[in-house]
Amino acid sequence: MVNLHLSFLSTCMLLWASFSIMPSLEGAQKNLHIGTSYRGIAEKLITAALADSFAYNRLAELTDSFGPRFSGTKNLEDAID
């Protein structure tokens, strides 16, 4: 008898949980189209990044000159300076 009540209770809880997340799934579907609203901005950023090699050269300098920069190490302090 107790097992029957537990089974019924767990079934009710699962149904409640499945119905309670349905509105959030609908909201997630609306947010799938967020990429289209930011496409122009993203294209500007990509174009600017590919226009010259400043960012790549800076990254190469940091990685080649200072190596790994773990928290509290001299390499980190040197890279920050």
DSSP file (Angstrom, degrees, kcal/mol; ACC not computed):
  #  RESIDUE AA STRUCTURE BP1 BP2  ACC     N-H-->O    O-->H-N    N-H-->O    O-->H-N    TCO  KAPPA ALPHA  PHI   PSI    X-CA   Y-CA   Z-CA
    1    1 A M     >        0   0    0      0, 0.0     4,-1.8     0, 0.0     5,-0.1   0.000 360.0 360.0 360.0 -42.4    0.0    0.0    0.0
    2    2 A V  H  >  +     0   0    0      1,-0.2     4,-2.5     2,-0.2     5,-0.2   0.898 360.0  53.6 -65.2 -39.7    2.8    2.4    0.9
    3    3 A N  H  > S+     0   0    0      1,-0.2     4,-2.4     2,-0.2    -1,-0.2   0.870 106.2  53.3 -62.3 -36.3    4.6    1.6   -2.4
    4    4 A L  H  > S+     0   0    0      2,-0.2     4,-2.4     1,-0.2    -1,-0.2   0.914 109.9  47.2 -64.6 -42.8    1.4    2.4   -4.3
    5    5 A H  H  X S+     0   0    0     -4,-1.8     4,-2.7     2,-0.2    -2,-0.2   0.900 112.6  49.5 -65.4 -40.7    1.2    5.8   -2.6
    6    6 A L  H  X S+     0   0    0     -4,-2.5     4,-2.7     2,-0.2    -2,-0.2   0.898 111.2  49.5 -65.3 -39.6    4.9    6.5   -3.3
    7    7 A S  H  X S+     0   0    0     -4,-2.4     4,-2.2     2,-0.2    -2,-0.2   0.924 113.1  46.5 -64.4 -44.0    4.5    5.5   -7.0
    8    8 A F  H  X S+     0   0    0     -4,-2.4     4,-2.4     2,-0.2    -2,-0.2   0.920 113.8  48.6 -63.7 -43.9    1.4    7.8   -7.4
    9    9 A L  H  X S+     0   0    0     -4,-2.7     4,-2.3     1,-0.2    -2,-0.2   0.913 111.9  48.0 -63.8 -43.8    3.2   10.6   -5.6
   10   10 A S  H  X S+     0   0    0     -4,-2.7     4,-2.2     2,-0.2    -1,-0.2   0.878 111.1  51.6 -66.8 -36.1    6.3   10.3   -7.8
   11   11 A T  H  X S+     0   0    0     -4,-2.2     4,-2.3     2,-0.2    -2,-0.2   0.917 110.2  48.9 -64.2 -43.3    4.2   10.1  -10.9
   12   12 A C  H  X S+     0   0    0     -4,-2.4     4,-2.4     1,-0.2    -2,-0.2   0.901 110.9  50.4 -62.7 -40.7    2.4   13.3   -9.9
   13   13 A M  H  X S+     0   0    0     -4,-2.3     4,-2.5     2,-0.2    -1,-0.2   0.900 110.1  49.7 -65.9 -40.1    5.7   15.1   -9.2
   14   14 A L  H  X S+     0   0    0     -4,-2.2     4,-2.4     2,-0.2    -2,-0.2   0.906 111.5  48.7 -65.0 -41.2    7.1   14.1  -12.6
   15   15 A L  H  X S+     0   0    0     -4,-2.3     4,-2.1     2,-0.2     5,-0.2   0.922 112.1  48.8 -63.8 -42.9    4.0   15.3  -14.4
   16   16 A W  H  X S+     0   0    0     -4,-2.4     4,-2.0     1,-0.2    -2,-0.2   0.915 111.9  49.3 -62.2 -43.0    4.2   18.6  -12.5
   17   17 A A  H  X S+     0   0    0     -4,-2.5     4,-1.3     1,-0.2    -1,-0.2   0.902 110.3  50.2 -64.8 -40.6    7.9   19.0  -13.3
   18   18 A S  H  X S+     0   0    0     -4,-2.4     4,-0.5     1,-0.2    -1,-0.2   0.884 113.8  44.8 -67.8 -37.0    7.4   18.3  -17.0
   19   19 A F  H  < S+     0   0    0     -4,-2.1     3,-0.4     1,-0.2    -1,-0.2   0.804 108.6  57.6 -75.3 -27.9    4.5   20.8  -17.3
   20   20 A S  H  < S+     0   0    0     -4,-2.0     4,-0.4     1,-0.2    -1,-0.2   0.775 106.6  48.0 -75.4 -23.9    6.4   23.5  -15.3
   21   21 A I  H  X S+     0   0    0     -4,-1.3     4,-1.6     1,-0.2    -1,-0.2   0.583  88.4  86.3 -91.2  -8.5    9.4   23.5  -17.6
   22   22 A M  H  X S+     0   0    0     -4,-0.5     4,-1.8    -3,-0.4     3,-0.3   0.909  86.7  51.3 -59.9 -44.3    7.3   23.8  -20.8
   23   23 A P  H  > S+     0   0    0      0, 0.0     4,-1.8     0, 0.0    -1,-0.2   0.884 108.3  52.7 -61.6 -35.0    7.1   27.6  -20.7
   24   24 A S  H  > S+     0   0    0     -4,-0.4     4,-1.8     1,-0.2    -2,-0.2   0.839 106.2  53.8 -69.5 -30.2   10.8   27.9  -20.3
   25   25 A L  H  X S+     0   0    0     -4,-1.6     4,-1.8    -3,-0.3    -1,-0.2   0.874 106.3  52.2 -68.8 -36.1   11.3   25.7  -23.4
   26   26 A E  H  X S+     0   0    0     -4,-1.8     4,-1.4     1,-0.2    -2,-0.2   0.899 109.2  50.0 -65.5 -38.8    9.1   28.0  -25.4
   27   27 A G  H  X S+     0   0    0     -4,-1.8     4,-1.5     1,-0.2    -1,-0.2   0.861 107.3  54.7 -65.3 -35.9   11.3   30.9  -24.3
   28   28 A A  H  X S+     0   0    0     -4,-1.8     4,-0.5     1,-0.2    -1,-0.2   0.873 104.4  54.0 -66.3 -36.2   14.4   29.0  -25.3
   29   29 A Q  H >< S+     0   0    0     -4,-1.8     3,-0.8     1,-0.2     4,-0.3   0.869 106.2  52.4 -66.2 -34.9   13.0   28.6  -28.8
   30   30 A K  H >< S+     0   0    0     -4,-1.4     3,-1.0     1,-0.2    -1,-0.2   0.861 106.5  54.2 -66.7 -34.0   12.4   32.3  -29.1
   31   31 A N  H >< S+     0   0    0     -4,-1.5     3,-1.5     1,-0.2    -1,-0.2   0.557  86.1  82.2 -78.4  -7.5   16.1   32.9  -28.1
   32   32 A L  T X< S+     0   0    0     -3,-0.8     3,-0.6    -4,-0.5    -1,-0.2   0.786  88.2  56.3 -65.1 -24.9   17.3   30.6  -30.9
   33   33 A H  T X> S+     0   0    0     -3,-1.0     4,-0.8    -4,-0.3     3,-0.7   0.242  73.4 102.7 -92.4  13.6   17.0   33.5  -33.3
   34   34 A I  H <> S+     0   0    0     -3,-1.5     4,-1.1     1,-0.2     3,-0.3   0.806  71.3  66.2 -66.2 -27.9   19.2   35.8  -31.3
   35   35 A G  H <4 S+     0   0    0     -3,-0.6     4,-0.4     1,-0.2    -1,-0.2   0.841  95.6  55.7 -62.9 -33.4   22.0   35.2  -33.8
   36   36 A T  H X4 S+     0   0    0     -3,-0.7     3,-0.6     1,-0.2     4,-0.3   0.847 104.8  52.2 -69.7 -32.0   20.1   37.0  -36.5
   37   37 A S  H 3< S+     0   0    0     -4,-0.8    -1,-0.2    -3,-0.3     4,-0.2   0.759 116.7  39.3 -75.9 -22.2   19.7   40.1  -34.5
   38   38 A Y  T 3X S+     0   0    0     -4,-1.1     4,-2.6    -3,-0.2     5,-0.2   0.290  84.4 103.3-106.5   8.8   23.5   40.3  -33.8
   39   39 A R  H <> S+     0   0    0     -3,-0.6     4,-2.4    -4,-0.4     5,-0.2   0.909  80.9  49.3 -60.4 -44.1   24.7   39.2  -37.2
   40   40 A G  H  > S+     0   0    0     -4,-0.3     4,-1.8     1,-0.2    -1,-0.2   0.913 113.1  46.3 -62.6 -43.7   25.7   42.7  -38.3
   41   41 A I  H  > S+     0   0    0      1,-0.2     4,-2.2    -4,-0.2    -1,-0.2   0.909 112.2  51.1 -65.2 -42.2   27.6   43.4  -35.1
   42   42 A A  H  X S+     0   0    0     -4,-2.6     4,-2.5     1,-0.2    -2,-0.2   0.896 108.3  52.0 -63.4 -39.8   29.4   40.1  -35.3
   43   43 A E  H  X S+     0   0    0     -4,-2.4     4,-2.5    -5,-0.2    -1,-0.2   0.887 108.4  51.3 -64.7 -37.7   30.4   40.7  -38.9
   44   44 A K  H  X S+     0   0    0     -4,-1.8     4,-2.4     2,-0.2    -2,-0.2   0.915 111.2  48.0 -63.9 -42.4   31.9   44.0  -37.9
   45   45 A L  H  X S+     0   0    0     -4,-2.2     4,-2.3     2,-0.2    -2,-0.2   0.917 113.2  47.2 -64.3 -43.1   33.9   42.4  -35.1
   46   46 A I  H  X S+     0   0    0     -4,-2.5     4,-2.0     2,-0.2    -2,-0.2   0.913 112.1  50.1 -65.4 -42.6   35.1   39.6  -37.4
   47   47 A T  H  X S+     0   0    0     -4,-2.5     4,-0.9     1,-0.2    -1,-0.2   0.916 111.9  47.8 -61.7 -43.3   36.1   42.1  -40.1
   48   48 A A  H  X S+     0   0    0     -4,-2.4     4,-0.6     1,-0.2     3,-0.4   0.885 111.4  50.9 -65.3 -37.9   38.0   44.2  -37.7
   49   49 A A  H  < S+     0   0    0     -4,-2.3     3,-0.3     1,-0.2    -1,-0.2   0.851 114.4  43.1 -68.6 -33.4   39.8   41.2  -36.2
   50   50 A L  H  < S+     0   0    0     -4,-2.0    -1,-0.2     1,-0.2    -2,-0.2   0.550  94.0  82.8 -88.7  -7.6   40.9   40.0  -39.6
   51   51 A A  H  < S+     0   0    0     -4,-0.9     2,-0.3    -3,-0.4    -1,-0.2   0.875 106.2   1.5 -67.2 -37.6   41.9   43.5  -40.9
   52   52 A D     <  -     0   0    0     -4,-0.6     3,-0.2    -3,-0.3     4,-0.2  -0.864  67.3-118.5-142.1 177.9   45.3   43.4  -39.3
   53   53 A S  S  > S+     0   0    0     -2,-0.3     4,-2.7     1,-0.2     5,-0.2   0.115  73.6 113.2-108.1  21.5   47.5   41.0  -37.3
   54   54 A F  H  > S+     0   0    0      1,-0.2     4,-2.5     2,-0.2     5,-0.2   0.938  80.2  45.5 -59.6 -49.2   47.9   43.2  -34.1
   55   55 A A  H  > S+     0   0    0     -3,-0.2     4,-2.4     1,-0.2    -1,-0.2   0.902 114.4  48.8 -63.5 -41.1   45.9   40.8  -31.8
   56   56 A Y  H  > S+     0   0    0      2,-0.2     4,-2.5     1,-0.2    -1,-0.2   0.921 112.2  48.2 -64.6 -43.5   47.6   37.7  -33.2
   57   57 A N  H  X S+     0   0    0     -4,-2.7     4,-2.3     2,-0.2    -2,-0.2   0.890 111.5  50.3 -64.5 -38.8   51.1   39.3  -32.7
   58   58 A R  H  X S+     0   0    0     -4,-2.5     4,-2.3    -5,-0.2    -2,-0.2   0.921 111.8  47.8 -65.3 -43.5   50.2   40.4  -29.2
   59   59 A L  H  X S+     0   0    0     -4,-2.4     4,-2.5     1,-0.2     5,-0.2   0.904 111.0  51.3 -63.4 -41.3   49.0   36.9  -28.3
   60   60 A A  H  X S+     0   0    0     -4,-2.5     4,-2.7     1,-0.2     5,-0.3   0.900 109.3  51.0 -62.6 -40.7   52.2   35.4  -29.8
   61   61 A E  H  X S+     0   0    0     -4,-2.3     4,-2.3     2,-0.2     5,-0.4   0.926 111.6  47.0 -63.0 -44.5   54.3   37.8  -27.8
   62   62 A L  H  X S+     0   0    0     -4,-2.3     4,-1.6     1,-0.2     5,-0.5   0.923 117.8  40.9 -64.2 -43.9   52.6   36.9  -24.5
   63   63 A T  H  X S+     0   0    0     -4,-2.5     4,-0.8     3,-0.2    -2,-0.2   0.876 120.6  41.9 -75.5 -36.0   52.7   33.1  -25.1
   64   64 A D  H  < S+     0   0    0     -4,-2.7    -2,-0.2    -5,-0.2    -3,-0.2   0.861 120.5  40.6 -78.4 -35.5   56.2   33.0  -26.5
   65   65 A S  H  < S+     0   0    0     -4,-2.3    -3,-0.2    -5,-0.3    -2,-0.2   0.873 128.6  22.6 -82.2 -38.3   57.8   35.4  -24.1
   66   66 A F  H  < S-     0   0    0     -4,-1.6    -3,-0.2    -5,-0.4    -2,-0.1   0.618  83.7-161.0-111.6 -15.0   56.2   34.5  -20.8
   67   67 A G     <  +     0   0    0     -4,-0.8    -1,-0.2    -5,-0.5    -2,-0.1  -0.253  60.0   5.2  66.3-155.2   55.0   30.9  -21.1
   68   68 A P        -     0   0    0      0, 0.0     2,-0.4     0, 0.0     7,-0.1  -0.343  64.4-157.0 -64.6 141.3   52.4   29.5  -18.8
   69   69 A R        +     0   0    0      6,-0.1     2,-0.1     7,-0.1     3,-0.1  -0.654  17.3 177.8-122.5  74.5   51.0   32.2  -16.4
   70   70 A F    >   -     0   0    0     -2,-0.4     3,-1.9     1,-0.1     6,-0.4  -0.398  45.1 -80.7 -74.3 154.4   49.7   30.4  -13.4
   71   71 A S  T 3  S+     0   0    0      1,-0.3    -1,-0.1    -2,-0.1     3,-0.1  -0.303 114.9  12.6 -57.9 129.6   48.2   32.4  -10.5
   72   72 A G  T 3  S+     0   0    0      1,-0.3    -1,-0.3    -3,-0.1     2,-0.2   0.520  97.8 126.1  84.5   6.1   50.9   33.7   -8.2
   73   73 A T  S <> S-     0   0    0     -3,-1.9     4,-1.7     1,-0.1    -1,-0.3  -0.552  70.6-119.1 -97.6 163.7   53.9   33.0  -10.5
   74   74 A K  H  > S+     0   0    0      1,-0.2     4,-2.8     2,-0.2     5,-0.2   0.862 113.3  60.3 -65.6 -36.6   56.6   35.3  -11.7
   75   75 A N  H  > S+     0   0    0      1,-0.2     4,-2.2     2,-0.2    -1,-0.2   0.890 104.6  49.6 -59.3 -38.7   55.5   34.7  -15.3
   76   76 A L  H  > S+     0   0    0     -6,-0.4     4,-2.2     2,-0.2    -1,-0.2   0.937 111.5  47.5 -65.3 -45.9   52.1   36.1  -14.5
   77   77 A E  H  X S+     0   0    0     -4,-1.7     4,-2.1     1,-0.2    -2,-0.2   0.898 112.6  49.6 -62.8 -40.2   53.5   39.2  -12.9
   78   78 A D  H  < S+     0   0    0     -4,-2.8    -1,-0.2     1,-0.2    -2,-0.2   0.890 110.6  50.1 -65.6 -39.1   55.9   39.7  -15.9
   79   79 A A  H  < S+     0   0    0     -4,-2.2    -2,-0.2    -5,-0.2    -1,-0.2   0.867 110.3  50.2 -67.9 -35.8   53.0   39.3  -18.4
   80   80 A I  H  <        0   0    0     -4,-2.2    -2,-0.2     1,-0.3    -1,-0.2   0.903 360.0 360.0 -68.1 -40.9   50.9   41.8  -16.5
   81   81 A D     <        0   0    0     -4,-2.1    -1,-0.3    -5,-0.2    -2,-0.2   0.503 360.0 360.0 -71.0 360.0   53.7   44.4  -16.4
